[in-house]
Amino acid sequence: MYFEIEASSVRLGGTMHVVPKGRPLAHWVHDAIGWARLIYLEHDKDESDQSRYAPPGPQPLERRLPRSWSRIERKYQFDRVRLEHLRRLRPETLASDVLDLVPFDPGVERLAIARSKETQPPRPRIEYLETAAQSYAPADGVSDTVWDDAVNWCQRRCNCDPPCVLIAEVKVTHPS
């Protein structure tokens, strides 16, 4: 989102990826997307969703994150489908999937993309700031030991209300 501060040369650019599940988007979100001619999104969501899975060839996750994986197996021992899904993820996407995140709705990006596909002008054009591979590259550089520590730490300490949100900062603040 981009905002102009009246009577000032200040301009603000920002983002809103998601909103709490069940909460409608604010009217100004609809207005802003309606006025926009160009909307930048972080990356293509379909491409990003596919990139959440570990590339072919790496060691199984249970070997890469041995301390965390034993807790994950206990947590999902009666949900084999969920366990198999988790087993295929990258460590950084696994971290967010096992934390029982607050339910959310990615409605802002969906609305922007839907408006860009409308047949009647004016409609915004969508451009992406980076590819999903570029987005995941910093996290891929973090060692499995650090991810194991991070996921394990969160599993032990994130039994809070509301549940933990994300540990995305781990990939930036904890070098391998």
C-alpha positions as semicolon CSV with decimal commas, in nm:
position;residue;x (nm);y (nm);z (nm)
1;M;0,000;0,000;0,000
2;Y;0,118;0,350;-0,072
3;F;0,002;0,655;0,118
4;E;0,058;1,026;0,064
5;I;0,061;1,242;0,374
6;E;-0,137;1,558;0,299
7;A;0,056;1,887;0,295
8;S;0,382;1,695;0,304
9;S;0,634;1,539;0,071
10;V;0,621;1,219;0,281
11;R;0,507;0,901;0,107
12;L;0,466;0,569;0,282
13;G;0,491;0,230;0,120
14;G;0,392;-0,082;0,300
15;T;0,234;-0,420;0,277
16;M;-0,052;-0,615;0,425
17;H;-0,021;-0,984;0,348
18;V;-0,305;-1,122;0,555
19;V;-0,589;-1,032;0,786
20;P;-0,734;-1,235;1,075
21;K;-0,962;-1,512;0,949
22;G;-1,321;-1,400;0,917
23;R;-1,243;-1,029;0,937
24;P;-1,348;-0,830;0,630
25;L;-1,101;-0,610;0,451
26;A;-1,127;-0,243;0,543
27;H;-1,303;-0,019;0,291
28;W;-0,982;0,172;0,228
29;V;-0,814;-0,149;0,107
30;H;-1,081;-0,186;-0,161
31;D;-1,041;0,185;-0,245
32;A;-0,662;0,166;-0,266
33;I;-0,669;-0,139;-0,493
34;G;-0,941;0,025;-0,702
35;W;-0,729;0,338;-0,753
36;A;-0,406;0,153;-0,820
37;R;-0,267;0,115;-1,169
38;L;0,033;-0,091;-1,059
39;I;0,054;-0,319;-0,754
40;Y;0,377;-0,483;-0,646
41;L;0,347;-0,814;-0,466
42;E;0,635;-0,985;-0,291
43;H;0,624;-1,288;-0,520
44;D;0,382;-1,511;-0,704
45;K;0,179;-1,700;-0,441
46;D;0,142;-2,019;-0,649
47;E;0,517;-2,028;-0,711
48;S;0,581;-1,957;-0,343
49;D;0,343;-2,231;-0,229
50;Q;0,528;-2,482;-0,448
51;S;0,862;-2,363;-0,311
52;R;0,756;-2,446;0,045
53;Y;0,851;-2,807;-0,026
54;A;1,210;-2,923;0,002
55;P;1,387;-2,962;-0,332
56;P;1,449;-3,323;-0,440
57;G;1,755;-3,488;-0,297
58;P;1,813;-3,346;0,052
59;Q;1,820;-3,570;0,354
60;P;1,482;-3,648;0,508
61;L;1,362;-3,385;0,753
62;E;1,373;-3,628;1,045
63;R;1,752;-3,652;0,993
64;R;1,795;-3,281;0,930
65;L;1,601;-3,173;1,243
66;P;1,638;-3,468;1,481
67;R;1,540;-3,293;1,807
68;S;1,242;-3,112;1,658
69;W;1,119;-3,404;1,453
70;S;1,066;-3,631;1,754
71;R;0,838;-3,365;1,908
72;I;0,656;-3,323;1,576
73;E;0,597;-3,699;1,551
74;R;0,451;-3,704;1,903
75;K;0,229;-3,403;1,831
76;Y;0,087;-3,551;1,509
77;Q;0,107;-3,921;1,595
78;F;-0,261;-3,973;1,512
79;D;-0,260;-3,756;1,200
80;R;-0,047;-3,942;0,946
81;V;-0,165;-3,724;0,656
82;R;-0,045;-3,408;0,834
83;L;0,280;-3,577;0,934
84;E;0,351;-3,679;0,573
85;H;0,278;-3,324;0,457
86;L;0,520;-3,180;0,716
87;R;0,786;-3,436;0,620
88;R;0,808;-3,286;0,267
89;L;0,859;-2,921;0,371
90;R;1,170;-2,704;0,388
91;P;1,287;-2,645;0,746
92;E;1,181;-2,278;0,739
93;T;0,828;-2,359;0,620
94;L;0,804;-2,643;0,867
95;A;0,879;-2,394;1,143
96;S;0,569;-2,191;1,068
97;D;0,347;-2,493;1,000
98;V;0,401;-2,659;1,338
99;L;0,340;-2,351;1,550
100;D;-0,041;-2,361;1,524
101;L;-0,054;-2,013;1,381
102;V;-0,340;-1,776;1,432
103;P;-0,587;-1,844;1,147
104;F;-0,557;-1,586;0,870
105;D;-0,698;-1,496;0,532
106;P;-0,471;-1,385;0,245
107;G;-0,756;-1,170;0,114
108;V;-0,556;-0,858;0,029
109;E;-0,340;-1,024;-0,234
110;R;-0,634;-1,229;-0,365
111;L;-0,836;-0,910;-0,409
112;A;-0,550;-0,735;-0,590
113;I;-0,497;-1,030;-0,825
114;A;-0,871;-1,064;-0,892
115;R;-0,899;-0,695;-0,975
116;S;-0,601;-0,723;-1,211
117;K;-0,791;-0,989;-1,407
118;E;-1,108;-0,786;-1,451
119;T;-1,201;-0,717;-1,812
120;Q;-1,316;-0,358;-1,763
121;P;-1,055;-0,085;-1,719
122;P;-0,921;0,064;-1,509
123;R;-0,759;-0,238;-1,354
124;P;-0,422;-0,264;-1,180
125;R;-0,123;-0,440;-1,328
126;I;0,056;-0,685;-1,096
127;E;0,434;-0,707;-1,080
128;Y;0,647;-0,914;-0,846
129;L;0,944;-0,786;-0,649
130;E;1,125;-1,117;-0,643
131;T;1,093;-1,482;-0,736
132;A;1,006;-1,740;-0,475
133;A;1,359;-1,882;-0,511
134;Q;1,503;-1,541;-0,422
135;S;1,268;-1,519;-0,128
136;Y;1,375;-1,857;0,012
137;A;1,749;-1,816;-0,060
138;P;1,843;-1,652;0,275
139;A;1,662;-1,923;0,473
140;D;1,821;-2,196;0,264
141;G;2,160;-2,064;0,378
142;V;2,079;-2,130;0,745
143;S;2,217;-2,457;0,876
144;D;1,991;-2,745;0,974
145;T;2,131;-2,723;1,327
146;V;2,006;-2,365;1,362
147;W;1,664;-2,459;1,220
148;D;1,645;-2,757;1,455
149;D;1,723;-2,529;1,750
150;A;1,470;-2,269;1,634
151;V;1,186;-2,513;1,571
152;N;1,258;-2,699;1,895
153;W;1,269;-2,374;2,094
154;C;0,939;-2,258;1,948
155;Q;0,773;-2,592;2,011
156;R;0,875;-2,576;2,378
157;R;0,785;-2,212;2,439
158;C;0,503;-2,124;2,201
159;N;0,212;-2,273;2,387
160;C;0,080;-1,924;2,437
161;D;-0,256;-1,761;2,381
162;P;-0,279;-1,633;2,115
163;P;-0,041;-1,879;1,949
164;C;0,296;-1,762;1,817
165;V;0,287;-1,585;1,487
166;L;0,610;-1,659;1,296
167;I;0,979;-1,714;1,346
168;A;1,080;-1,572;1,010
169;E;1,343;-1,356;1,181
170;V;1,547;-1,668;1,251
171;K;1,666;-1,677;0,892
172;V;1,803;-1,326;0,923
173;T;1,924;-1,303;1,281
174;H;2,085;-1,645;1,323
175;P;2,370;-1,692;1,074
176;S;2,482;-2,048;1,003
